[in-house]
């Protein structure tokens, strides 16, 4: 009898914990909503009240929302971003990018097909924007220099620290941010201190 009681208590608590751990899905209609973490049409992914179809598999340019019995289509380029099972996705010119980090620059990634010999493989490519409103462009050394033309100290550190564009994806586990964002913060702080 005691074992059955312990098993029931364990199942009850694990169910409560699992419900608390569900990740929200929803839509950030504006950048301000994103800044304030205000999801529209938010709900647990298993909830019946709101249903959101992100249409990621076929890469449709819209999201289908069923809210309070009413069906709506929201174009991905008309919203700021959407969150699907904890992953934040922002579209730019109808291309979806996974949001990774917000620092001096906002860093995104996208899996792309890359030809390799006779086959094709998926490779994670990195992109950035200078702010939430700016264009999302490939994360390259030359693009970073163009985005910050007056920051000559940053240019020098970029050249010294990174041997190739692929190195820009290095994550600094001590600082808990991408190395390029840490480098930007450091060089801006040094310039401001002078």
C-alpha positions as CSV (number, residue, x, y, z in Angstrom):
1,X,0.0,0.0,0.0
2,X,2.8,2.4,0.9
3,X,4.5,1.7,-2.5
4,X,1.3,2.6,-4.3
5,X,1.0,5.8,-2.4
6,X,4.6,6.8,-3.2
7,X,4.0,6.0,-6.8
8,X,0.9,8.1,-7.0
9,X,2.6,11.1,-5.3
10,X,5.6,10.8,-7.7
11,X,3.3,10.7,-10.8
12,X,1.3,13.7,-9.5
13,X,4.4,15.8,-8.9
14,X,6.1,14.8,-12.2
15,X,2.9,15.8,-14.1
16,X,2.9,19.2,-12.3
17,X,6.6,19.7,-13.0
18,X,6.1,18.8,-16.7
19,X,3.2,21.3,-17.0
20,X,5.4,24.0,-15.5
21,X,8.2,23.2,-17.9
22,X,6.1,23.6,-21.1
23,X,7.5,26.1,-23.4
24,X,5.3,28.9,-24.7
25,X,4.7,29.5,-28.4
26,X,3.4,32.7,-29.8
27,X,4.0,35.7,-31.9
28,X,5.9,39.0,-31.2
29,X,4.0,41.4,-33.3
30,X,6.5,44.3,-32.8
31,X,10.0,44.8,-31.6
32,X,8.6,46.4,-28.5
33,X,6.7,43.2,-27.8
34,X,10.0,41.2,-28.2
35,X,11.8,43.6,-25.8
36,X,9.0,43.2,-23.2
37,X,8.7,39.4,-23.8
38,X,5.0,39.9,-24.7
39,X,3.8,37.0,-26.8
40,X,0.5,37.5,-28.7
41,X,-1.7,34.4,-29.2
42,X,0.5,32.7,-26.6
43,X,-0.3,29.3,-25.2
44,X,1.2,26.0,-24.5
45,X,1.9,24.0,-27.6
46,X,-0.7,21.4,-26.5
47,X,-3.4,23.9,-25.5
48,X,-6.7,23.8,-27.4
49,X,-7.6,27.4,-26.9
50,X,-5.0,28.9,-29.3
51,X,-3.5,26.9,-32.2
52,X,-0.7,28.3,-34.2
53,X,0.6,26.7,-37.4
54,X,4.0,28.2,-38.2
55,X,4.2,26.5,-41.6
56,X,7.9,26.0,-41.3
57,X,8.1,22.6,-43.1
58,X,6.8,24.1,-46.4
59,X,8.3,27.5,-45.6
60,X,5.0,29.3,-46.3
61,X,5.3,33.1,-45.9
62,X,2.5,33.2,-43.3
63,X,1.5,31.8,-39.9
64,X,-2.0,30.5,-39.4
65,X,-3.5,31.3,-36.0
66,X,-6.7,29.9,-34.6
67,X,-7.7,32.2,-31.7
68,X,-11.1,32.0,-29.9
69,X,-12.5,30.1,-32.8
70,X,-11.4,32.6,-35.4
71,X,-8.8,31.7,-38.0
72,X,-6.2,34.3,-39.1
73,X,-3.2,34.4,-41.4
74,X,-0.3,36.7,-40.4
75,X,2.5,37.3,-42.9
76,X,5.8,36.5,-41.4
77,X,7.3,39.8,-42.7
78,X,4.5,41.8,-41.1
79,X,5.4,40.6,-37.6
80,X,8.7,41.0,-35.7
81,X,9.3,37.4,-34.7
82,X,7.6,34.2,-33.5
83,X,8.5,31.7,-30.9
84,X,7.9,28.0,-31.6
85,X,8.6,25.5,-28.8
86,X,11.2,27.9,-27.3
87,X,13.0,28.7,-30.5
88,X,12.7,32.4,-31.6
89,X,12.5,32.8,-35.4
90,X,12.7,36.2,-37.2
91,X,12.1,36.5,-40.9
92,X,13.7,39.0,-43.2
93,X,12.6,39.1,-46.8
94,X,10.5,35.9,-46.2
95,X,13.6,34.0,-45.1
96,X,13.5,32.5,-41.5
97,X,16.5,33.0,-39.2
98,X,16.8,31.4,-35.8
99,X,17.6,34.1,-33.2
100,X,20.6,33.2,-31.0
101,X,21.9,36.2,-29.1
102,X,21.3,39.8,-28.6
103,X,24.3,41.9,-27.8
104,X,25.9,44.9,-29.7
105,X,24.9,42.9,-32.7
106,X,22.0,40.5,-32.9
107,X,23.2,37.0,-34.0
108,X,21.1,34.5,-36.0
109,X,21.7,31.2,-37.6
110,X,20.2,29.3,-40.5
111,X,20.8,25.7,-41.7
112,X,21.7,25.8,-45.4
113,X,22.5,23.1,-48.0
114,X,26.2,23.1,-49.0
115,X,27.5,21.0,-51.9
116,X,30.2,18.5,-50.8
117,X,31.7,16.4,-53.6
118,X,28.9,14.4,-55.1
119,X,26.5,15.1,-52.3
120,X,24.9,17.9,-50.3
121,X,25.1,18.4,-46.5
122,X,23.4,20.8,-44.1
123,X,25.6,23.4,-42.5
124,X,24.8,26.0,-40.0
125,X,25.5,29.5,-41.3
126,X,25.6,32.6,-39.1
127,X,24.0,36.0,-39.7
128,X,23.6,39.3,-37.8
129,X,21.9,42.6,-37.7
130,X,23.0,45.8,-35.9
131,X,19.6,46.1,-34.3
132,X,16.2,44.5,-34.3
133,X,15.0,46.7,-37.1
134,X,18.1,46.4,-39.4
135,X,18.7,44.0,-42.3
136,X,19.9,40.5,-41.5
137,X,23.2,39.9,-43.3
138,X,25.9,37.2,-43.3
139,X,28.3,37.3,-40.4
140,X,31.6,38.1,-42.1
141,X,34.6,40.1,-41.2
142,X,34.1,42.5,-44.1
143,X,30.4,43.0,-43.3
144,X,31.2,43.8,-39.6
145,X,33.8,46.4,-40.7
146,X,31.2,48.0,-43.0
147,X,28.6,48.0,-40.2
148,X,31.0,49.8,-37.9
149,X,33.2,52.0,-40.2
150,X,34.5,54.3,-37.5
151,X,35.5,51.6,-35.0
152,X,39.1,51.2,-36.2
153,X,40.2,49.5,-32.9
154,X,37.4,46.9,-33.5
155,X,38.7,46.4,-37.0
156,X,42.2,45.7,-35.7
157,X,41.0,43.3,-33.1
158,X,38.8,41.5,-35.7
159,X,41.9,40.9,-37.9
160,X,44.0,39.8,-35.0
161,X,41.4,37.5,-33.3
162,X,39.7,35.8,-36.3
163,X,41.5,34.1,-39.1
164,X,38.3,33.5,-41.2
165,X,34.6,34.2,-41.3
166,X,33.9,30.8,-39.8
167,X,35.8,31.8,-36.7
168,X,33.2,34.5,-36.0
169,X,30.8,31.8,-34.7
170,X,33.1,31.1,-31.7
171,X,31.2,31.2,-28.4
172,X,33.0,32.5,-25.3
173,X,31.9,30.1,-22.6
174,X,33.5,32.3,-19.9
175,X,31.6,35.4,-21.0
176,X,28.6,33.4,-22.0
177,X,28.2,35.2,-25.3
178,X,29.6,35.1,-28.8
179,X,33.2,36.2,-28.9
180,X,32.5,38.9,-31.6
181,X,29.9,40.5,-29.3
182,X,32.3,40.5,-26.4
183,X,35.0,42.0,-28.6
184,X,32.6,44.7,-29.8
185,X,31.6,45.5,-26.2
186,X,35.2,45.6,-25.1
187,X,36.4,47.9,-27.9
188,X,33.4,50.3,-27.4
189,X,34.1,50.4,-23.7
190,X,37.8,51.2,-24.3
191,X,36.8,54.0,-26.8
192,X,34.2,55.5,-24.4
193,X,36.7,55.4,-21.5
194,X,39.2,57.6,-23.5
